[in-house]
Amino acid sequence: MGATAALAVPAAAQSTKTPKYSNEFLNIGVGARALGMGKVQVSLADNATAGYWNPAGLVNQTHKYDGVLMHSELFSGVVKNDYAAFSMPLDDKSAIGASVMRLGVDNIADTRNLINEYGYVDYSKIEFFSVADYALLLSYARKLGNVEGLSLGANGKIIYRNIGKFAHGYGFGIDAGLQYNHKGWNLGLMARDITTTFTQWNINADEYQKGVSSTIANGNDPTPKNSAEITLPRFVLGAGRRFALPKEFSALVAVDLETTTDGQRNTPISTSAVSVDPRIGLELGYKDLVFLRGGAGNYQKIQDFTANAGGTYGSSWKGQYSLGAGVAVSGLRIDLALSRLAVEKLGSASQTNSLIVSLGYGLK
């Protein structure tokens, strides 16, 4: 497996200047409340998680200090996703926040030295390494002018990506967002990587060559060079509204439209210039204490590899669905989410579940 990992290193580093899905780990999402609602948050975020979803929402948090921790495991626990954030006001018109993210696969076996010089298996020679992506987001938000409910926010982000001893990359970029709340309506616009995000990859050629066969090393696949990777902007437009229901129940309905600019994707609206992925989220609450949530999005057209009665091959749309629940009492928020991700396999489409847990606390 170690040799396989070494061969995979150049995939990111040798990409074109603006590859599709660059720094995609930043788009998985954070916070069990948001992920339980299908990642619909751009118009709603109003606590420490706003630093990720829309920094403009930091000025709308109801507590003076707010912090969030999250842990989730993807693909049966192989991938670990961790997140922490903190936010606070500077004055009655501005606020700041900081967010840290890590997505990684740990304890990958490097078996390149498993066979010793005498041709015998030596398990003591196995080493282990991690492949992980890190991001630090520093956020600032401010209420704008005399327009009640309108705020602007921005992120400066620093990225570090590590592929064991084989390669690492450093990157930086800027996000910007707007939020407008008026008469029960919540509107939001988020521009990620608005200036494009730059990542510089550095390859450890010596380590890479240790995992390459002599045939490949002789010219069919030369050692990759240090290179730069550019992440193009994506825009998320959102709207939501809360409705009061009888007996102290409430309902919050919101939609997001995420638009990417890095080429044609497998989304319901897809062109050579932009691709649009619509999402919808719902939250039912009781006395603002107990919540049930649901969401849908990430719809993709899945090819059917089994011929129908007419001998032709069809396709169908499959989406990602999520459920969640939460409790909020005395500033403490405990949220759970279960997300079902559609995965295409040869001949069929299957589902894989991800459990997300997050803990938040707001201090007056």
C-alpha positions in Angstrom: 0.0 0.0 0.0 3.0 2.3 0.6 4.1 2.1 -3.0 0.5 2.8 -4.1 0.4 5.9 -1.9 3.7 7.1 -3.4 2.4 6.7 -6.9 -0.8 8.7 -6.0 1.2 11.7 -4.7 1.6 13.5 -8.1 -2.1 13.5 -8.8 -2.6 16.7 -6.9 0.8 18.2 -7.7 0.7 17.6 -11.5 -2.8 19.0 -12.0 -3.4 21.8 -14.4 -3.2 25.3 -13.0 -7.0 25.2 -12.2 -7.9 21.6 -11.6 -11.5 20.6 -10.8 -12.2 19.7 -7.1 -9.1 21.5 -5.9 -9.0 21.7 -2.0 -12.4 19.9 -2.0 -11.9 19.0 1.7 -12.9 22.6 2.5 -16.4 21.9 1.1 -17.4 18.8 3.1 -19.1 21.0 5.7 -18.9 21.5 9.5 -21.3 21.3 12.4 -23.9 18.6 12.9 -26.8 21.1 12.7 -25.7 22.2 9.3 -24.9 18.7 8.0 -28.3 17.4 9.3 -30.0 20.1 7.2 -28.1 19.1 4.0 -25.4 21.8 4.4 -28.0 24.6 4.0 -26.5 27.4 6.2 -25.4 30.4 4.2 -28.4 32.5 5.2 -28.8 30.9 8.7 -25.4 30.6 10.3 -25.3 32.8 13.5 -22.8 31.2 15.8 -19.1 30.2 15.7 -19.8 28.0 12.7 -20.6 31.1 10.7 -16.8 31.5 10.3 -17.0 28.6 7.9 -20.5 28.9 6.3 -20.7 32.7 6.1 -18.6 35.0 8.2 -21.1 37.8 7.9 -23.3 35.8 10.4 -20.8 36.3 13.2 -22.4 39.6 14.2 -25.8 37.9 14.6 -24.8 35.4 17.4 -26.9 35.6 20.5 -24.1 34.9 23.0 -21.0 37.0 23.7 -18.7 34.1 23.3 -19.4 31.0 21.3 -17.4 27.8 20.6 -18.1 24.6 18.6 -16.3 21.2 18.4 -17.2 18.6 15.8 -16.0 15.0 15.0 -17.2 12.9 12.2 -16.1 9.7 10.5 -16.5 9.0 6.8 -16.4 5.8 4.8 -16.8 3.4 7.8 -14.4 5.4 9.9 -11.5 5.4 7.5 -11.5 9.2 7.1 -11.6 11.4 10.2 -13.0 14.9 10.0 -12.4 17.2 13.0 -13.3 20.9 13.5 -13.1 23.6 16.2 -14.2 27.2 16.1 -14.5 30.2 18.4 -16.1 33.6 17.9 -16.8 36.8 19.9 -17.9 40.4 19.3 -15.4 43.3 19.2 -18.2 45.9 19.7 -21.9 46.3 18.9 -21.2 46.3 15.2 -18.3 43.9 14.6 -17.1 40.4 15.5 -14.2 38.1 14.9 -13.8 34.3 14.8 -11.2 31.5 14.3 -11.8 28.0 12.8 -9.5 25.0 12.5 -10.2 22.0 10.3 -8.6 18.6 9.8 -9.5 15.9 7.3 -7.3 12.9 7.3 -6.6 9.2 6.9 -4.1 7.9 9.6 -2.0 4.7 10.0 -1.5 4.0 6.3 1.0 1.1 6.0 4.2 1.8 4.1 5.3 -1.7 3.0 8.2 -0.7 0.6 10.8 -2.3 2.9 8.7 -5.3 3.9 11.0 -7.6 1.9 14.6 -7.4 3.3 17.8 -7.8 1.3 17.7 -11.6 1.8 14.2 -11.9 0.3 12.4 -12.6 3.5 9.4 -10.8 4.9 10.3 -8.5 7.9 7.2 -7.0 9.5 9.3 -4.8 11.7 10.2 -2.7 8.6 6.6 -1.6 8.1 6.2 2.1 8.8 3.0 4.1 9.0 2.1 7.6 7.8 -0.9 9.9 7.5 -2.5 11.8 4.7 -4.2 14.9 6.1 -5.5 18.3 5.1 -5.6 21.3 7.5 -7.1 24.7 7.3 -7.1 27.8 9.6 -9.8 30.4 9.0 -9.5 33.8 10.6 -12.8 35.7 10.3 -14.1 39.3 10.6 -17.7 40.5 10.3 -19.3 44.0 10.5 -22.8 45.4 10.3 -23.2 47.7 7.3 -24.2 51.3 7.6 -27.8 52.2 8.7 -29.4 49.2 6.9 -30.8 47.1 9.7 -30.0 43.4 9.4 -27.3 43.7 6.7 -23.8 42.5 7.5 -20.5 41.8 5.6 -17.8 39.3 6.6 -14.6 37.9 5.3 -12.2 35.0 5.9 -8.4 34.8 5.5 -7.5 31.1 5.3 -4.2 29.2 5.5 -4.1 25.7 4.1 -1.6 22.9 4.8 -1.8 19.6 3.0 0.4 16.6 3.8 0.9 13.3 2.1 3.2 11.5 4.5 6.9 12.0 3.6 6.0 12.2 -0.1 4.7 15.7 -0.5 3.2 18.7 1.2 1.5 21.9 0.1 0.8 25.3 1.6 -2.0 27.6 0.4 -3.8 30.8 1.2 -7.0 32.5 0.1 -9.9 34.8 0.9 -13.7 34.2 1.3 -16.4 36.9 1.6 -20.0 36.8 2.5 -23.2 38.9 3.0 -26.2 38.3 5.2 -29.5 40.2 5.3 -32.3 39.5 7.8 -35.6 41.2 7.4 -39.1 40.5 8.6 -38.5 36.8 9.3 -36.5 36.3 6.1 -32.9 35.3 6.1 -30.8 35.9 2.9 -27.2 35.1 2.4 -24.4 35.1 -0.3 -21.1 33.4 0.2 -18.1 33.7 -2.2 -15.5 31.1 -1.4 -12.0 31.5 -2.8 -13.1 34.8 -4.2 -9.5 35.8 -5.1 -8.8 32.2 -6.1 -6.9 30.1 -3.6 -3.2 29.4 -4.3 -1.6 26.2 -3.1 2.1 25.4 -3.6 3.1 21.7 -3.7 6.5 20.5 -2.8 7.5 16.9 -3.8 10.1 14.8 -1.9 11.6 13.2 -5.0 13.8 10.8 -3.0 10.8 9.3 -1.1 8.7 9.2 -4.3 11.3 7.2 -6.2 11.5 4.6 -3.4 7.9 3.6 -4.3 8.3 3.6 -8.1 9.1 0.4 -10.1 12.1 0.5 -12.3 9.9 0.4 -15.4 8.1 3.6 -14.4 11.3 5.2 -13.2 12.9 4.7 -16.6 10.7 7.4 -18.2 7.1 6.3 -18.5 6.1 8.3 -15.4 8.9 10.7 -14.5 9.2 12.1 -11.0 6.8 15.0 -10.5 8.1 18.5 -10.0 7.1 21.1 -7.5 4.1 23.0 -8.8 1.2 25.4 -8.0 -2.5 24.6 -7.8 -5.3 27.3 -8.2 -8.8 26.9 -6.7 -11.4 28.8 -8.6 -14.3 30.7 -6.9 -17.6 29.1 -5.9 -20.7 31.1 -4.9 -23.5 30.0 -2.6 -26.8 31.9 -2.6 -29.2 31.1 0.2 -32.6 32.0 1.6 -34.6 30.8 4.6 -37.6 31.6 6.7 -38.8 30.6 10.1 -42.5 29.9 10.7 -44.2 29.9 14.1 -46.5 26.8 14.6 -49.1 26.1 17.2 -48.2 24.9 20.7 -44.7 26.5 20.7 -43.5 24.6 17.7 -41.6 26.2 14.9 -40.4 25.3 11.4 -37.3 26.7 9.6 -37.1 26.1 5.8 -34.1 27.1 3.8 -32.6 26.5 0.3 -29.1 27.1 -1.0 -27.8 27.2 -4.6 -24.1 26.4 -4.9 -22.4 27.5 -8.1 -18.9 26.2 -9.0 -16.7 27.7 -11.8 -14.1 25.0 -12.2 -15.7 23.2 -15.2 -18.7 21.1 -15.9 -19.8 18.9 -13.0 -22.4 16.2 -12.6 -25.1 18.5 -11.1 -28.8 19.2 -12.0 -27.7 22.4 -13.7 -24.5 21.9 -15.6 -22.7 23.9 -18.3 -19.1 24.4 -19.4 -19.0 27.7 -17.6 -20.8 27.0 -14.3 -22.5 24.1 -12.5 -25.3 24.6 -9.9 -26.1 22.2 -7.1 -29.5 23.0 -5.3 -30.0 22.0 -1.7 -32.9 22.2 0.7 -33.0 21.9 4.5 -35.7 21.8 7.2 -35.6 22.2 11.0 -38.5 21.6 13.3 -38.2 23.0 16.8 -40.1 22.9 20.1 -39.6 25.8 22.5 -36.2 26.4 20.9 -35.0 23.4 23.0 -35.4 20.3 20.9 -34.9 20.1 17.2 -35.4 17.6 14.4 -33.7 18.2 11.0 -33.6 16.9 7.5 -31.9 17.9 4.2 -31.3 16.9 0.6 -28.8 17.8 -2.1 -25.7 16.7 -4.0 -27.9 15.2 -6.8 -25.9 13.4 -9.4 -26.9 11.4 -12.5 -25.8 7.7 -12.0 -25.3 5.5 -15.0 -27.2 2.2 -14.9 -24.9 -0.6 -16.2 -27.6 -3.2 -16.4 -29.5 -3.1 -19.7 -33.3 -2.8 -19.6 -35.8 -4.8 -21.6 -35.1 -2.8 -24.7 -31.4 -3.5 -24.5 -30.5 0.1 -23.7 -28.8 1.6 -20.7 -30.5 4.3 -18.6 -29.6 6.6 -15.8 -31.2 8.0 -12.7 -30.7 10.9 -10.3 -29.3 10.0 -6.9 -28.9 12.5 -4.0 -27.4 12.8 -0.6 -30.0 12.8 2.2 -29.4 13.7 5.9 -31.2 13.6 9.2 -30.4 15.2 12.4 -31.5 16.1 16.0 -30.3 18.6 18.6 -30.9 19.8 22.1 -30.1 23.4 23.3 -30.3 24.3 27.0 -28.5 27.0 29.0 -26.1 27.9 26.2 -25.1 24.2 25.6 -25.9 22.7 22.2 -25.6 19.0 21.4 -26.2 18.0 17.8 -26.2 14.7 15.9 -26.5 14.1 12.2 -26.6 11.1 9.9 -25.8 11.7 6.3 -26.3 9.1 3.5 -24.0 9.6 0.6 -24.8 8.1 -2.8 -21.8 6.1 -4.2 -21.7 4.8 -7.7 -20.4 1.3 -8.1 -20.2 -0.9 -11.2 -23.7 -1.9 -12.0 -25.5 -0.2 -9.2 -25.6 2.8 -6.8 -25.1 2.1 -3.1 -25.3 4.2 0.1 -22.7 4.9 2.7 -23.6 6.4 6.1 -21.7 9.1 8.0 -22.3 10.0 11.7 -21.5 13.5 12.8 -21.4 14.8 16.4 -20.9 18.4 17.4 -20.9 20.2 20.7 -21.4 24.0 21.0 -21.5 26.4 23.9 -22.5 30.0 24.1 -21.6 32.2 27.1 -23.5 35.4 27.8 
